[in-house]
Amino acid sequence: MKKFLKKFFSKPESKVESVPIEPVPEQVEVRSNAEQIALSQIGEWLKAQEAQFLDTGNVEEEINDYLHNLREVAQRINNQIDQYIDSMDLTQLRYTTVGEINLLVSDAQTLVKLVHTKQTITAENVDRFSSAVQERARKLMEKMGSQGIGEELISLWGLNPEVEDPAQNNPLWLELNKISLLKDEFEHKRDSGKWQKWSLLQRLLNLMITSEEKVQILKFRMKANQQHLLQAQESWEERQREFSVLRNEEGFEELEDREENKEMLSPQMEQAKQKVLVFFSPLKPYLHQLQEFDPDSSILDDYLTSYLTAFYEDDDLNIIPLIRKLRLYMEDQRVKVDQADLALIMERVEQANSGKLRELQKEYTQVKSKYQEAEKTVNRALSMKYEDLKYRVEHFEAEVKKLKKQVKEIEEQIKLEEISQKKAKDKFESLVRENLGKDVEVVV
């Protein structure tokens, strides 16, 4: 108790108005001639530099060539699907259902529609477009090669059953595979020269924007946690003031002594309880079996309800004859014992016969009696106030600790995002200087 009070009345931690975020250490370069552009406007500014940064005509030509070749493949896929639809006999399916075959056809038609999108494909969205087309083609090829559907298509589409490789046997599979080849060829051209740097600029811009969004979300969470932390700190301090008043009430010193005694006895009490539980736990299933032969035994009923209570109240240790009886019933196999438990059960029987169980009861009853005496109070109302207040103090202490940990973790996350953002910002500005000859500073 006195330990608790010492902790409780120790000087409270500084009141938390806010938790400042330490800036990311950096060498600040003064660039008075740099054109300062807000992060929210840098995307529009970059778009305006596209023609100067890239040879726009070549870029558009490469994209158009890629789309032209891709749409030729899509047209051949569509023609092949039409041919298959006209020739398929869905009444003779052996491995799949009509629904599965129709879904396969529908997936192929959806792929064709995706390739013929009305959306304008530019340098900014060509990656998303080509990846989406390739993924649909991949899934369609995977489905065509799966067990059941692959076997069904051999007869439905008149394929050669002797050729297992679809690349040599399935015209539709061949056209679908060309979609990946066209993507690879296009990206090889795209990833050379200035286009590669332009793509990097786009990725760096997206990284800066994403990092800023994360930082703002984290700062919002930080502010909310700071407010909760301040409230928990204030509640903790209020409980301190209430405890100061409680200390002046009559009977508090006696309560203090009893609580200190309880705190001292608590480890002994737990240790004694554990010893009792360790002794009786292995016996429980076999005492249950014994009860079937003696259902009216109040001793068995009490012990099976609560070892601790029954052991404390069993002054004459009436459980010992029942443990001996258990051994006899085990020997004549009326009580069935798991062989893995046999040695342990026999050890418990020996302990009961040798007086060790009585020694254990003496130890347990002595400690419990002292603990019960310490729990008694002459002022019930004061004790209830104390217990309630102690609970509240510990609750708010735990809350403060948890919130401080969360604030620290958020602070670290913000630092990491700001470091990532600064690296992207420095690289972005460097690429702009090297390739456009413009000194630009992104203002976050």
Sequence and secondary structure as in RCSB ss.txt:
>XXXX:A:sequence
MKKFLKKFFSKPESKVESVPIEPVPEQVEVRSNAEQIALSQIGEWLKAQEAQFLDTGNVEEEINDYLHNLREVAQ
RINNQIDQYIDSMDLTQLRYTTVGEINLLVSDAQTLVKLVHTKQTITAENVDRFSSAVQERARKLMEKMGSQGIG
EELISLWGLNPEVEDPAQNNPLWLELNKISLLKDEFEHKRDSGKWQKWSLLQRLLNLMITSEEKVQILKFRMKAN
QQHLLQAQESWEERQREFSVLRNEEGFEELEDREENKEMLSPQMEQAKQKVLVFFSPLKPYLHQLQEFDPDSSIL
DDYLTSYLTAFYEDDDLNIIPLIRKLRLYMEDQRVKVDQADLALIMERVEQANSGKLRELQKEYTQVKSKYQEAE
KTVNRALSMKYEDLKYRVEHFEAEVKKLKKQVKEIEEQIKLEEISQKKAKDKFESLVRENLGKDVEVVV
>XXXX:A:secstr
 HHHHHHHTS      S              TTSEEEEHHHHHHHHHHTHHHHTTHHHHHHHHHHHHHHHHHHHH
HHHHHHHHHHHH  GGG SSS HHHHHHHHHHHHHHHHHHT SS   TTTHHHHHHHHHHHHHHHHHHHTSTTHH
HHHHHHTT  TT   GGGT HHHHHHHHHHHHHHHHHHHHTSHHHHHHHHHHHHHHHHHHHHHHHHHHHHHHHHH
HHHHHHHHHHHHHHHHHHHHHHTSTTHHHHHHHHHHHHHHHHHHHHHHHHHHHHHGGGHHHHHHHHHH TT HHH
HHHHH HHHHHHH TT THHHHHHHHHHHHHTTSS   HHHHHHHHHHHHHHHHTHHHHHHHHHHHHHHHHHHHH
  S HHHHHHHHHHHHHHHHHHHHHHHHHHHHHHHHHHHHHHHHHHHHHHHHHHHHHHHHH   EEEE 
